[in-house]
């Protein structure tokens, strides 16, 4: 893998499968404010995040058993790092990305652990033709709707997640509607018997769920709908490090 904030090239080969892909950015690198989130006053408990390529175009090829085929589509590249184990500072998060019409979005809603009173951290980026038009998280209201308990993981899952962004007379509504599950797993399922026993002994209950569905992006001005776009290839996830909590909407 090599590249910069404009173009990334990825080559890989293993067990009869090879890829040769290029990801070229269509939107400039972005971060929410400084990109650094500190948990606790006077602490180095840091979680940092940078979408180096929030949205891009992928071209290249993949090879299976000697047969090479062209590949193209949309791509995304981010990176996170920190100084604290995530389960010690984050209880759960919704994370989503997608594009519809000229718009592309990254939308995230993080809930901290009980130590931090389950404080919430929204992160939101909406671009139009590659330029940011909405990225101030203070102007976002999050909604989790049609919630059910997933039978395998025991976590509450919202079939609809919505981000409402209001900036004076301008407003955007970004809605994700779950159509199907791509992944539903408890984190302890992938551990060895010994590590699983230790995790169960301390009450670890982490889970990861990934969804595919429909994204709708609407733009309003003075309460009137002036743009609406829809795409059925959006993906998003629900990551749970902590205990299940019924989601709440921001006020």
Buried (B, 14 or more C-beta within 10 A) or exposed (E): EEBEEEEBEBEEEEEEEBBBBBBBBBBBBBBBEEBBBBBEEEEEBBBBBBBBBBBBBBBBEBBEEEEEEEEEEBBBBBEEEBEBEBBEBBBBBBBBBBBBBBBBBBBBBBBBBEEBEBEBBBBBBBBBEBEBBBBEBEBBBBBBEEEEEBEEBEBBBBBBBBBBBBEEEBBBBBBBBBEEBEEBBBBBEEBEEEEBEEBEEEEBBBBBBBBBBBBBBBBBEEEEEEBEBBBEEBBBBBBBBBBBBEBEEEE
